Structure formats: structure tokens, C-alpha cells
Amino acid sequence: MRFFRSVTEPVFGWVRRRLPFSVVGMLDLSPMFVLLTLWFLRIFLVKSLMDLAFRLR
């Protein structure tokens, strides 16, 4: 558990500092923002890079 906390806390802390509304009362929404960002990047960025690779081929 300590390993996961030490790996994820820098990212979650950065999100909390940049988006103060990510903490609502006692509910921390920073993991949701990180997961949504990763999901978006996976879909958008990877698809764009694959399209570019096929065009260059």
C-alpha cells in the first residue's frame, strides 16, 4: 500500500494544487481527474499517432 501511495501521491497532489475544486468536502476527486485524463490521452493521442504512422508508411 505504501508503494502505491508513494507512486500516485505526486500526481494526485499536483492535480489538487491545480484544480482546487477536486476536493469537495471530504471527497477527493483527483483520482477521477487523473483517470479521465489518462483515458482521454489513450484514446485521442494513441489514435492520432497511429493515424500519423499509417500516413507516413
DAGI-V821997 format. One record per pair of residues at least 6 apart in sequence whose ideal C-beta (glycine too) atoms are under 6 Angstrom apart, sorted by the first residue. I is the first residue (numbers start at 1). J is the second residue. D is the distance in whole Angstrom. If there is no record, write none. Layout:
i,j,d
I,J,D
I,J,D
This chain:
i,j,d
11,34,6
12,30,4
15,22,6
15,30,4
15,33,5
16,22,6
16,30,5
22,29,5
22,30,5
22,33,6
